[in-house]
């Protein structure tokens, strides 16, 4: 019973709404989505124009960066 009470207390201390899970894009998937080469995506990341996270040795691009990049491309296309 002590384990049950501890579990119940842990549930009440944190927010019951789950945090939205953000999708992370691989460099290859991101490149294919925007019809870019992988080298171009790596260059954008290295120049600081595209944000990314490192998971061990891999680079992953958060979906929020995809949205920002997409909006920026639309703005450039309309100018």
C-alpha positions as CSV (number, residue, x, y, z in Angstrom):
1,X,0.0,0.0,0.0
2,X,2.9,2.4,0.6
3,X,3.8,2.1,-3.1
4,X,0.2,3.0,-4.1
5,X,0.2,6.1,-1.9
6,X,3.6,7.3,-3.3
7,X,2.3,6.8,-6.8
8,X,-0.8,8.7,-6.1
9,X,1.2,11.6,-4.5
10,X,3.5,11.8,-7.6
11,X,0.5,12.0,-9.9
12,X,-1.1,14.9,-7.9
13,X,2.1,16.9,-7.7
14,X,2.6,17.1,-11.5
15,X,0.4,18.6,-14.1
16,X,-2.0,16.0,-15.4
17,X,-2.0,17.3,-19.0
18,X,0.7,15.6,-21.0
19,X,3.3,17.9,-22.7
20,X,2.9,17.9,-26.4
21,X,5.6,15.8,-28.1
22,X,7.5,17.6,-30.7
23,X,8.5,15.8,-33.8
24,X,12.2,15.8,-34.8
25,X,13.2,15.6,-38.4
26,X,16.3,13.8,-39.6
27,X,18.5,15.7,-42.0
28,X,17.5,13.3,-44.9
29,X,13.7,13.7,-44.1
30,X,14.0,17.5,-43.9
31,X,16.0,17.7,-47.1
32,X,13.4,15.5,-48.9
33,X,10.5,17.6,-47.5
34,X,11.9,20.8,-48.9
35,X,13.6,19.3,-52.0
36,X,17.0,20.3,-50.8
37,X,20.3,18.3,-50.8
38,X,21.5,16.9,-47.5
39,X,24.7,19.1,-47.9
40,X,22.5,22.2,-48.1
41,X,20.7,21.3,-44.9
42,X,24.0,20.7,-43.1
43,X,25.3,24.1,-44.5
44,X,22.2,25.9,-43.2
45,X,22.7,24.3,-39.8
46,X,26.4,25.2,-39.7
47,X,25.7,28.8,-40.7
48,X,23.1,29.1,-38.0
49,X,20.1,29.6,-40.3
50,X,18.5,26.3,-39.2
51,X,18.3,25.3,-35.6
52,X,19.0,21.7,-34.5
53,X,19.6,19.5,-31.6
54,X,22.2,16.8,-31.2
55,X,21.2,13.4,-30.0
56,X,24.6,11.7,-29.5
57,X,26.2,12.1,-32.9
58,X,23.0,12.7,-34.8
59,X,21.5,16.1,-35.7
60,X,17.8,16.4,-35.4
61,X,15.7,19.4,-36.5
62,X,12.7,20.2,-34.3
63,X,9.3,20.6,-36.0
64,X,9.1,24.2,-34.7
65,X,12.2,25.0,-36.9
66,X,10.5,23.4,-39.9
67,X,7.5,25.7,-39.4
68,X,9.8,28.7,-39.0
69,X,11.9,27.8,-42.1
70,X,8.7,27.2,-44.1
71,X,7.3,30.5,-43.2
72,X,10.6,32.3,-44.0
73,X,10.7,30.6,-47.4
74,X,7.1,31.8,-48.1
75,X,8.0,35.3,-47.2
76,X,11.0,35.2,-49.5
77,X,9.0,33.8,-52.3
78,X,6.4,36.6,-52.1
79,X,9.0,39.4,-52.2
